[in-house]
Amino acid sequence: MDATPPLLTSVHVGLRHGLSSVLILSRVMIPVYVAVDLLRDTPALGAVAGALQPAMSVFGLPGEAAMVLVAGFFINLYAAIGALVPLGLGPREVTILGLMLGLAHGLILETAIIRQVGTRWLSLALARLLLSVVAGAAVHRVLP
């Protein structure tokens, strides 16, 4: 006897899990997107961006991109995506941010998990952050 569920059951379960994932991701991405979109046109974002512009210029990024890095480093990649979209950055900037976030995303959660395993969690978190910064600066120098 075949233990595989019928096609309709599989589709139903897949759709239910897919919808659940979309709802979970939406709870993070939509509020961050709305907040950044609202802040984009206020003096507050301009002030923060202006203050962070010198640091972000190391990566060839506008000051506003700091919000994307903070969201990705300390919350998760979905929050970073929510902060990234309303900024309207170009492919070069998105590539640099993607590389940096790929190397050092979710630092708080992942460091907490790594700490439970008993490894050198602080060294690993700092290494990921440093590698992210070095890679971002290097790619800024290489990409046209």
C-alpha positions as CSV (number, residue, x, y, z in Angstrom):
1,M,0.0,0.0,0.0
2,D,1.3,3.5,-0.9
3,A,1.9,5.8,2.1
4,T,2.1,8.9,-0.1
5,P,-0.7,11.3,0.5
6,P,-3.1,12.1,-2.3
7,L,-2.2,15.0,-4.5
8,L,-4.9,17.3,-3.2
9,T,-3.8,16.7,0.4
10,S,-0.2,17.5,-0.6
11,V,-1.3,20.7,-2.3
12,H,-3.4,21.7,0.6
13,V,-0.6,21.2,3.1
14,G,1.9,23.0,0.9
15,L,-0.4,26.0,0.4
16,R,-1.1,26.1,4.1
17,H,2.6,26.1,5.0
18,G,3.3,28.6,2.2
19,L,0.6,31.0,3.5
20,S,1.9,30.6,7.0
21,S,5.4,31.5,5.9
22,V,4.2,34.6,4.0
23,L,2.3,35.8,7.1
24,I,5.3,35.4,9.3
25,L,7.6,37.2,6.9
26,S,5.0,40.0,6.4
27,R,4.9,40.7,10.1
28,V,8.5,41.8,9.8
29,M,8.8,43.2,6.3
30,I,5.7,45.3,6.1
31,P,6.2,47.4,9.3
32,V,9.9,48.0,8.4
33,Y,9.0,48.9,4.9
34,V,6.3,51.3,6.0
35,A,8.5,52.9,8.6
36,V,11.4,53.5,6.2
37,D,9.0,54.7,3.5
38,L,7.5,57.2,6.0
39,L,10.9,58.3,7.3
40,R,12.3,58.7,3.8
41,D,10.5,62.0,3.4
42,T,11.1,63.4,6.8
43,P,14.0,65.4,8.2
44,A,14.8,62.6,10.6
45,L,16.0,60.2,8.0
46,G,18.0,63.0,6.3
47,A,19.7,63.8,9.6
48,V,20.5,60.2,10.3
49,A,21.7,59.6,6.7
50,G,23.8,62.8,6.8
51,A,25.5,61.7,10.1
52,L,26.2,58.2,8.8
53,Q,27.2,59.3,5.2
54,P,31.0,59.4,6.0
55,A,31.0,55.9,7.4
56,M,28.8,54.5,4.6
57,S,30.9,56.2,1.9
58,V,33.6,53.6,2.7
59,F,31.2,51.1,1.0
60,G,30.0,53.5,-1.7
61,L,26.6,53.6,-0.1
62,P,24.3,56.5,0.8
63,G,23.8,57.2,4.5
64,E,20.3,55.8,4.4
65,A,21.7,52.3,3.7
66,A,22.9,52.2,7.3
67,M,19.3,51.3,8.3
68,V,19.5,48.3,6.0
69,L,22.7,47.1,7.6
70,V,21.4,47.6,11.1
71,A,18.2,45.8,10.3
72,G,20.0,42.9,8.7
73,F,22.8,42.6,11.3
74,F,20.5,42.8,14.3
75,I,17.1,41.7,13.3
76,N,17.1,39.5,10.1
77,L,17.4,39.6,6.4
78,Y,13.7,40.1,5.9
79,A,13.8,43.3,8.0
80,A,16.8,44.4,5.8
81,I,14.8,43.8,2.7
82,G,11.9,45.8,4.1
83,A,14.3,48.7,4.8
84,L,16.0,48.3,1.4
85,V,13.1,48.4,-1.0
86,P,11.8,52.0,-0.3
87,L,15.3,53.5,-0.6
88,G,15.3,52.8,-4.4
89,L,19.0,51.9,-4.5
90,G,20.7,50.7,-7.7
91,P,22.1,47.2,-8.5
92,R,25.6,48.2,-7.4
93,E,24.4,49.3,-4.0
94,V,22.1,46.3,-3.5
95,T,25.0,44.0,-4.5
96,I,27.3,45.5,-1.9
97,L,24.6,45.4,0.8
98,G,23.7,41.8,-0.1
99,L,27.3,40.7,0.2
100,M,27.7,42.4,3.6
101,L,24.4,41.0,4.9
102,G,25.2,37.6,3.6
103,L,28.3,37.5,5.7
104,A,26.9,39.0,8.9
105,H,23.1,38.7,9.2
106,G,21.1,38.0,12.3
107,L,24.0,38.5,14.5
108,I,22.1,38.5,17.8
109,L,20.0,35.3,17.2
110,E,22.8,33.4,15.5
111,T,25.4,34.4,18.1
112,A,23.0,33.2,20.9
113,I,22.6,29.9,19.1
114,I,26.4,29.5,18.6
115,R,26.9,30.4,22.3
116,Q,24.7,27.5,23.3
117,V,26.9,25.2,21.3
118,G,29.9,26.3,23.4
119,T,32.1,27.7,20.7
120,R,33.9,31.1,20.8
121,W,30.8,33.0,20.0
122,L,32.1,36.5,20.5
123,S,35.2,35.9,18.3
124,L,32.9,34.4,15.6
125,A,30.5,37.3,15.7
126,L,33.3,39.9,15.5
127,A,34.9,37.9,12.7
128,R,31.7,37.9,10.7
129,L,31.2,41.6,11.2
130,L,34.8,42.4,10.3
131,L,34.7,40.2,7.2
132,S,31.4,41.9,6.2
133,V,33.0,45.4,6.5
134,V,36.2,44.4,4.6
135,A,34.3,42.7,1.8
136,G,31.9,45.6,1.4
137,A,34.8,48.1,1.2
138,A,36.7,45.8,-1.2
139,V,33.8,45.3,-3.5
140,H,33.2,49.1,-3.5
141,R,36.7,49.5,-4.9
142,V,36.3,46.8,-7.5
143,L,32.8,47.3,-8.9
144,P,32.5,50.1,-11.4
